[in-house]
């Protein structure tokens, strides 16, 4: 009985925290929708613990705990895959932007619009050559 109460409270706290992150604009809506869905799935399991066991039996899983463990593992796997995809996409975008900045800077230096002799320009050129290599 105490585990079901803890599960319910945890689900409600997660929902509240997600809504607070949304309110502060620290979490984008596309991610919040996924986490809200997870919170909405977890909260009722605490209020109705028999629901988990009956769902597990319908799916042919030995116990509700095994089903939760598998679902948690699957969720972590999917979140990790999605974050890896996002990181790869952002890395490619950052590289493209750095190349564009290097080309614009080279154009400005060639046409006298950007001083090539300042320490900042020398450091920027070193970074540009590293990015472009």
HUUR-V747492 format. One record per residue. N is the residue number from 1. RES is the residue in one letter. OMEGA is omega in radians with two decimals (999 if undefined). NEAR is the number of other C-alpha atoms within 10 Angstrom. Layout:
BEGIN
<<N & RES & OMEGA & NEAR> <N & RES & OMEGA & NEAR>>
END
This chain:
BEGIN
<<1 & X & -3.11 & 8> <2 & X & 3.10 & 8> <3 & X & 3.14 & 10> <4 & X & 3.09 & 17> <5 & X & 3.11 & 16> <6 & X & 3.11 & 14> <7 & X & 3.13 & 18> <8 & X & -3.13 & 21> <9 & X & 3.12 & 16> <10 & X & 3.11 & 16> <11 & X & 3.13 & 22> <12 & X & 3.10 & 18> <13 & X & 3.09 & 14> <14 & X & 3.11 & 19> <15 & X & 3.12 & 21> <16 & X & -3.14 & 14> <17 & X & 3.11 & 13> <18 & X & 3.12 & 20> <19 & X & 3.10 & 16> <20 & X & 3.08 & 13> <21 & X & 3.09 & 15> <22 & X & -3.13 & 15> <23 & X & 3.13 & 10> <24 & X & -3.11 & 9> <25 & X & 3.08 & 10> <26 & X & 3.11 & 11> <27 & X & -3.13 & 14> <28 & X & -3.05 & 10> <29 & X & -3.10 & 13> <30 & X & 3.09 & 8> <31 & X & -3.12 & 11> <32 & X & -3.12 & 17> <33 & X & 3.12 & 12> <34 & X & -3.10 & 11> <35 & X & 3.07 & 16> <36 & X & 3.10 & 19> <37 & X & 3.11 & 11> <38 & X & 3.11 & 15> <39 & X & 3.12 & 20> <40 & X & 3.07 & 15> <41 & X & -3.08 & 12> <42 & X & -3.06 & 21> <43 & X & -3.14 & 22> <44 & X & 3.13 & 17> <45 & X & 3.09 & 18> <46 & X & -3.14 & 23> <47 & X & -3.11 & 16> <48 & X & -3.06 & 13> <49 & X & 3.13 & 17> <50 & X & 3.13 & 13> <51 & X & -3.13 & 13> <52 & X & -3.13 & 19> <53 & X & 3.13 & 19> <54 & X & 3.09 & 14> <55 & X & 3.13 & 14> <56 & X & -3.14 & 18> <57 & X & 3.11 & 13> <58 & X & 3.14 & 10> <59 & X & 3.13 & 10> <60 & X & 3.12 & 10> <61 & X & -3.03 & 15> <62 & X & -3.11 & 12> <63 & X & 3.10 & 14> <64 & X & 3.13 & 18> <65 & X & 3.10 & 13> <66 & X & 3.12 & 13> <67 & X & 3.12 & 19> <68 & X & 3.13 & 14> <69 & X & 3.12 & 11> <70 & X & 3.14 & 13> <71 & X & 3.10 & 12> <72 & X & 3.11 & 12> <73 & X & 3.13 & 12> <74 & X & 3.12 & 12> <75 & X & 3.13 & 13> <76 & X & 3.10 & 12> <77 & X & -3.13 & 11> <78 & X & 3.11 & 12> <79 & X & 3.11 & 12> <80 & X & 3.10 & 12> <81 & X & -3.14 & 12> <82 & X & 3.13 & 12> <83 & X & 3.06 & 11> <84 & X & 3.10 & 12> <85 & X & 3.12 & 12> <86 & X & 3.14 & 12> <87 & X & 3.11 & 12> <88 & X & 3.13 & 12> <89 & X & -3.14 & 11> <90 & X & 3.09 & 12> <91 & X & 3.12 & 12> <92 & X & 3.13 & 12> <93 & X & 3.11 & 12> <94 & X & 3.12 & 13> <95 & X & 3.12 & 13> <96 & X & 3.13 & 14> <97 & X & 3.11 & 12> <98 & X & 3.09 & 16> <99 & X & 3.11 & 16> <100 & X & 3.11 & 13> <101 & X & 3.13 & 14> <102 & X & 3.12 & 19> <103 & X & 3.12 & 13> <104 & X & 3.13 & 13> <105 & X & 3.12 & 20> <106 & X & 3.11 & 17> <107 & X & 3.13 & 13> <108 & X & 3.12 & 14> <109 & X & -3.11 & 15> <110 & X & -3.10 & 12> <111 & X & 3.04 & 10> <112 & X & -3.12 & 10> <113 & X & -3.10 & 11> <114 & X & -3.11 & 15> <115 & X & -3.10 & 15> <116 & X & -3.00 & 17> <117 & X & -3.13 & 9> <118 & X & 3.11 & 10> <119 & X & 3.13 & 10> <120 & X & 3.13 & 11> <121 & X & 3.12 & 15> <122 & X & 3.11 & 13> <123 & X & 3.13 & 11> <124 & X & 3.11 & 16> <125 & X & 3.11 & 16> <126 & X & 3.11 & 12> <127 & X & 3.13 & 14> <128 & X & -3.12 & 19> <129 & X & 3.09 & 12> <130 & X & -3.12 & 9> <131 & X & -3.08 & 14> <132 & X & -3.12 & 12> <133 & X & 999 & 6>>
END
